[in-house]
Amino acid sequence: MNRRTALLALAEVPLWWAALGALWLAFVSTVDPLELAVGAAAALAGALAARAARRAVAGR
């Protein structure tokens, strides 16, 4: 892994997390602190899964 691909990999997870978090916020009606924490954790799990799936498809 060279420096460029390492930086892209480092940026990929936060981008997925932000996109999935925004999608979650679009679907909830009320946001309290507990729901926000659960949504952020679920978005992080989804971001890590999306990164792993993209790597698996790309064959890396």
Backbone as a ProteinNet text record, in pm:
[ID]
protein_1_A
[PRIMARY]
MNRRTALLALAEVPLWWAALGALWLAFVSTVDPLELAVGAAAALAGALAARAARRAVAGR
[TERTIARY]
85.1	0	89.9	72.5	153.9	84	147.9	96.5	-39.6	-57.1	-183.1	-299.4	-282.4	-390.9	-417.6	-314.3	-335.1	-418.5	-391.9	-469.7	-614.3	-633.5	-769.3	-845.5	-777.9	-841.9	-877.2	-790.2	-814.6	-932.4	-951.8	-1061.9	-1193.5	-1186.9	-1307.5	-1404.8	-1355.3	-1444	-1518.5	-1455	-1533.1	-1636.1	-1603.7	-1701.6	-1822.9	-1799.5	-1910.7	-1990.6	-1920.4	-1987.2	-2077.4	-2027.9	-2108.2	-2229.6	-2211.3	-2323	-2428.3	-2383.6	-2478.4	-2544.6	-2471.5	-2529.8	-2635.4	-2609.5	-2708.4	-2832.5	-2813.1	-2927.3	-3009.7	-2942.9	-3014	-3093.4	-3032.5	-3102	-3224.7	-3219.8	-3334.6	-3452	-3424.5	-3529.9	-3586.3	-3520.1	-3571.1	-3654.9	-3751.8	-3839.4	-3791.1	-3744.8	-3692.2	-3551.4	-3469.5	-3331	-3303.1	-3286	-3240.5	-3097.2	-3028.2	-2885.5	-2859.6	-2944.2	-2922.6	-2940.1	-3044.5	-3065	-2951.7	-2900.3	-2788.3	-2664.2	-2637.5	-2522.7	-2539.1	-2658.6	-2683.1	-2672.9	-2727.3	-2719.3	-2575.8	-2496	-2356	-2278.6	-2306.4	-2238.9	-2281.1	-2408.9	-2456.6	-2398.6	-2387.4	-2327.9	-2180.9	-2110.4	-1969.4	-1956	-2043	-2040.2	-2069.6	-2165.5	-2196.7	-2083.1	-2014.4	-1901.1	-1787.3	-1759.8	-1654.9	-1693.8	-1821	-1868.3	-1862.8	-1897.3	-1891.9	-1748.3	-1656	-1514	-1465.1	-1501.6	-1460.1	-1522.3	-1648.3	-1714.5	-1652.6	-1620.7	-1558.6	-1421	-1345.8	-1214.8	-1227.4	-1331.1	-1350.1	-1385.9	-1467.6	-1506.6	-1389	-1307.6	-1193.3	-1079.4	-1084.4	-980.9	-853	-861.3	-740.9	-731.4
-116.6	0	123.2	207.3	328.8	440.3	554.8	665.4	715	722.6	773.1	680.9	552.1	460.1	455.3	475.1	479.5	601.2	716.1	836.3	821.3	759.9	736.9	641.9	540.4	446.9	515.4	603.4	675.6	772	827	920.8	849.5	725.1	655.4	627.1	580.5	544.8	666.3	781.2	897.3	946.3	933.2	973.4	881.5	751.2	657.5	684.3	710.2	735.4	858.4	964.2	1086.2	1062	989.6	962.5	874.2	770.1	681.8	750.7	834.3	911.3	1008.9	1074.5	1165.9	1090	972.9	890.6	849.1	811.9	775.5	894.1	1012.4	1131.5	1165	1132.5	1157.8	1066.5	949.9	853.4	860.3	926.5	933.8	1059.6	1051.3	1166.8	1255.1	1193.9	1271.5	1223.1	1315	1279.1	1314.8	1212.7	1236.2	1182.1	1212	1173.9	1023.8	939.4	795.5	750.3	799.3	762.6	813.9	930.1	984.2	896.9	850.4	762.9	629.8	572.7	445.3	463	571.8	598	618.5	688.2	709.4	577.9	493.7	363.1	273.5	274.6	193.6	243.9	375.3	431.6	394	390.1	349	202.1	118.1	-24.4	-39.9	35.3	30.9	82.7	185.8	240.9	140.6	72.3	-30	-147	-184.7	-292.7	-250.6	-126.3	-77.8	-76.2	-35.4	-35.7	-177.4	-268.8	-408.4	-468.2	-437	-490.2	-433.4	-304.5	-245.1	-304	-328.9	-393.4	-536	-606.5	-744.2	-748.4	-655	-651.1	-609.2	-516.5	-468.6	-569.9	-669.2	-771.5	-730	-638.3	-592.4	-656.3
0	0	0	-99	-102.1	-23.4	-19	64.2	15.1	-116	-171.4	-136.8	-152.5	-120.5	28.9	110	254.4	294	232.6	261.2	213.4	97.8	48.1	140.2	188.9	281.2	412.2	457.4	580.8	566.5	449.5	426.4	395.6	353.5	309.5	423.9	535.5	647.4	701.6	726.5	773.1	670.9	543	441.6	442.5	452.8	464.1	591.1	701.5	828.1	818.4	756.8	743	654.1	545.4	455	522.5	591	658.3	777.2	846.7	956.8	907.3	795.5	737.6	692.3	636.1	596	716.8	824	947.1	999.9	1000.7	1049.1	964.6	837	749.9	784.5	842.5	871.6	1012.7	1104.6	1241.7	1258.7	1347.5	1367.3	1481.9	1590.3	1702.8	1733.3	1777.9	1808.7	1953.8	2037.1	2173	2183.2	2290.1	2297.2	2281.1	2338.6	2325.9	2181.2	2114.9	1974.9	1887.3	1919.1	1842.7	1858.4	1979.6	2003	1930.8	1936.4	1868.3	1717.3	1666.2	1522.9	1476.4	1555.4	1519.1	1520.5	1619.8	1626	1510.2	1477.3	1364.8	1233.1	1218.1	1097.1	1086.4	1199.2	1197.7	1157.3	1211.6	1173.2	1024.7	975.3	832.6	747.1	793.8	719.1	709.6	819.7	817.3	727.5	729	641.9	495.2	465.7	327.6	276.5	360.7	320.6	294.9	383.6	365.4	239.1	214.3	94.8	-32.5	-31.7	-149.4	-175.8	-69.8	-86.3	-139.3	-91.4	-136.4	-284.9	-328.8	-469.2	-556.7	-506.2	-582.9	-586.8	-499.2	-497.3	-430.2	-335.4	-265.4	-131.6
[MASK]
++++++++++++++++++++++++++++++++++++++++++++++++++++++++++++

